[in-house]
Amino acid sequence: MTHALELRQVSKIYGRGPNEVHALLDVDLTVERGELVAIMGPSGSGKSTLLTIAGSLENPTSGQVLVDEVDLSTVSRSDQARMRRRSIGYVFQDFNLLPGLKAIENVTLPLELDGVGSRAARTAAIEAMEELDVADRADRFPDELSGGQRQRVAIARAIVGKRELLLADEPTGALDSVNGEAVMRLLRAATHRGVAGVVVTHEAQLASWADRVVFLRDGRVVDQTAAPPGPESLLAAGERQ
Amino acid sequence: MSVPHALLALLRERPKYGLQLQSEFELRTGEVWPLNVGQVYTTLQRLERDGLVESHGEGERSQKRYRITSAGVQELSGWLRTPPELVPPPRDELVIKVLVALQVPGIDVHDLLQVHRRHVVEVMQRYTRIKAEAAEEDVPLALVADAELFRLEAIVRWLDAADVRLKQVSFEAPTQGADASLEPTRTMEVSQ
């Protein structure tokens, strides 16, 4: 079976000698297309490092990272950069939209940087924005949007075009619980349409939107949830006659 | 959860039969709290005895229609405004297990915390799926699922805090054979 993302024995060490910090230790992780995986752990457990390495923003000290079966260590820096633009979408806690660009221009940007013509980029952007119910805000600037709408635009930017992998770092951190839930619903829907999703969070309620929750502690994967048995089992546990 | 008051609330709309009360109760709690029909009739009997409802109709219990009395209306409105009992704290089984584990030689408390954390998150995933698959307009179901999710999330946060606290003091489990009875026992009381 081909995995959308695979980490094999990935370790990341910062500093040297007595100052050495092991941010990640022998992490194995696979994520399939159509699957949303949450990485849960306390501050300093290595969650964000794992995400930046999975997204090729940083290289591991040892181990392999494969995106769509391609070992990132075997491709040139420029090819890695192209892969990041083309195959990987990022969603950040603080949205990271460019304030001088309209919502739709933020969404078309990764496509245009990749050489897609402006008309085709616009069509793809509108499609992504429709999926996220923000197409009617296309011509607004980020500061004219609410927090929830900004994050929807940011998710549209992350899924526009033909992305394989969606990476989100505390994507609901700046939102209230109802808007946060809406964002998780959208991430879940986006991944179930065929993208592999990884979301990093320290909040159990957000992690519970994932198909699988992986627990990270001191840079190691210590545990993960079993496949969910389905909601009907909760009702069966009641006292119905 | 108070079944008697939930039934009074349903009867406040109009008189109803027992079976009707059961299905409406389940509908409004998003079927997260199943209620068997025996429970409904026992509760109705008690409410009738206390003068909070009255029944009309002869023969079998399923033939009887129940109506709320004015005393029932008063009871319901009083109950809605009465804050639930928050102190003393419930004897939480998980808290007790962790406290006991601190005293048991050879138990890695961090592993134990993780076992429970995983289990709670798995239950949360199931409630979240109920919410994810529910119709958007099914507000009662979302409210019930939210209530469970916030309660379970609080447990995970407690486990997380316990993890950090135990790490900070680099807690070491007592070694086998240590005389735990020498340790002073402390009790915690929350006065009303």
Interface residues (C-beta under 8 A of the other chain):
Chain A: M40 P42 R185 R188 H202 E203 A204 Q205 A207 S208 W209 A210 V213 F215 R217 V222 D223 Q224 T225 A226 P228 P229 G230 P231 S233 L234 L235 G238 E239 R240 Q241
Chain B: E31 V32 W33 P34 L35 N36 V37 G38 Q39 H110 Q114 R117 R118 V120 V121 E122 V123 M124 Q125 R126 Y127 T128 R129 I130 A132 E133 L149 F150 L152 E153 V156 R157 D160 D163 V164
